[in-house]
Amino acid sequence: MVKYKDRNDEGVSVHEGAKYYNYQPVTMALLHKVGAVCGGVSKFGSAMAQAFGVPAMPVAQPGHCAFLWWRNGDWVLSNDVSGINQSTMHEGIQWTWIDKACYVQLMEDAQKDMEKYKMSEKLRIAAKFCIEGKGLDILEKSLNFSPSNFLVWRDIDIHLKRFRSHA
């Protein structure tokens, strides 16, 4: 894999940018040969998993880079120093709901049955066009199809806050 090294064999710091890799394009082979710090280690780990068809992505942590990958039916956080609740979306990674890494597991659960998830989303969107009380009823029905659909819970919260402010 990739050795964690903040200085290359010539003593150049990783913080000196391209000089650390002797101004060569940073390929997986070069990362393996020279080493890297957390970002290189985590991006290499993600790329290796993806090369074998395993879903994986780098995640940001305070002052650090870790990565999430799929192992035996579960998301696993590797090269971790802060835990899943302190992990957020890494630059260049597309996430659907929110930028917290812990929501990847929730989305995985919500989308296990894609047809039910789609129906939940259709109902959630339809609720936006209903009068106040009916919209909440439709959102609650949406949860029958996909109880882990975060956006439904978010919209219910918005409805309830709106209701309380009018009361």
CORHUBEL-V266082 format. One record per pair of residues at least 6 apart in sequence whose ideal C-beta (glycine too) atoms are under 7 Angstrom apart, sorted by sequence separation. I is the first residue (numbers start at 1). J is the second residue. D is the distance in whole Angstrom. If there is no record, write none. Layout:
I/J/D ; I/J/D
This chain:
7/13/6 ; 14/20/5 ; 24/30/6 ; 50/56/5 ; 89/95/5 ; 97/103/5 ; 111/117/5 ; 6/13/6 ; 12/19/5 ; 13/20/7 ; 49/56/4 ; 58/65/6 ; 59/66/5 ; 68/75/5 ; 69/76/6 ; 77/84/5 ; 110/117/6 ; 128/135/7 ; 142/149/7 ; 6/14/5 ; 12/20/5 ; 59/67/6 ; 127/135/4 ; 130/138/6 ; 21/30/6 ; 31/40/5 ; 58/67/5 ; 59/68/6 ; 68/77/6 ; 69/78/6 ; 143/152/6 ; 46/56/4 ; 57/67/6 ; 77/87/7 ; 89/99/4 ; 97/107/6 ; 142/152/5 ; 46/57/6 ; 56/67/6 ; 57/68/5 ; 66/77/6 ; 67/78/6 ; 88/99/5 ; 96/107/6 ; 127/138/4 ; 8/20/5 ; 46/58/5 ; 56/68/7 ; 66/78/6 ; 67/79/6 ; 88/100/6 ; 126/138/6 ; 127/139/5 ; 21/34/6 ; 31/44/5 ; 56/69/4 ; 66/79/5 ; 88/101/6 ; 139/152/6 ; 55/69/7 ; 56/70/7 ; 66/80/5 ; 87/101/4 ; 43/58/5 ; 54/69/6 ; 55/70/4 ; 66/81/7 ; 123/138/5 ; 124/139/6 ; 28/44/6 ; 42/58/5 ; 54/70/6 ; 139/155/6 ; 64/81/5 ; 84/101/6 ; 85/102/6 ; 139/156/5 ; 64/82/7 ; 84/102/5 ; 123/141/6 ; 124/142/5 ; 28/47/6 ; 123/142/4 ; 49/69/5 ; 61/81/6 ; 62/82/6 ; 136/156/7 ; 139/159/7 ; 46/67/5 ; 61/82/4 ; 66/87/6 ; 14/36/7 ; 45/67/5 ; 120/142/5 ; 14/37/5 ; 42/65/4 ; 46/69/7 ; 136/159/5 ; 42/66/6 ; 62/86/6 ; 135/159/6 ; 42/67/4 ; 61/86/6 ; 65/90/7 ; 120/145/4 ; 8/34/5 ; 38/64/5 ; 39/65/4 ; 61/87/5 ; 119/145/5 ; 120/146/4 ; 8/35/7 ; 38/65/4 ; 60/87/7 ; 124/151/6 ; 59/87/4 ; 60/88/5 ; 124/152/5 ; 127/155/7 ; 2/31/5 ; 59/88/7 ; 60/89/7 ; 75/104/6 ; 116/145/4 ; 117/146/5 ; 120/149/5 ; 2/32/6 ; 5/35/3 ; 60/90/5 ; 75/105/5 ; 116/146/5 ; 4/35/7 ; 5/36/7 ; 6/37/6 ; 59/90/5 ; 124/155/6 ; 132/163/7 ; 3/35/4 ; 58/90/4 ; 117/149/7 ; 120/152/6 ; 2/35/6 ; 4/37/6 ; 45/78/6 ; 57/90/7 ; 68/101/6 ; 75/108/7 ; 2/36/5 ; 45/79/6 ; 58/93/7 ; 57/93/5 ; 68/104/6 ; 110/146/5 ; 4/41/6 ; 42/79/5 ; 2/40/6 ; 41/79/5 ; 110/148/4 ; 2/41/5 ; 109/148/4 ; 110/149/5 ; 38/79/6 ; 2/44/4 ; 59/101/5 ; 106/148/5 ; 1/44/7 ; 106/150/6 ; 103/150/6 ; 97/150/5 ; 97/151/7
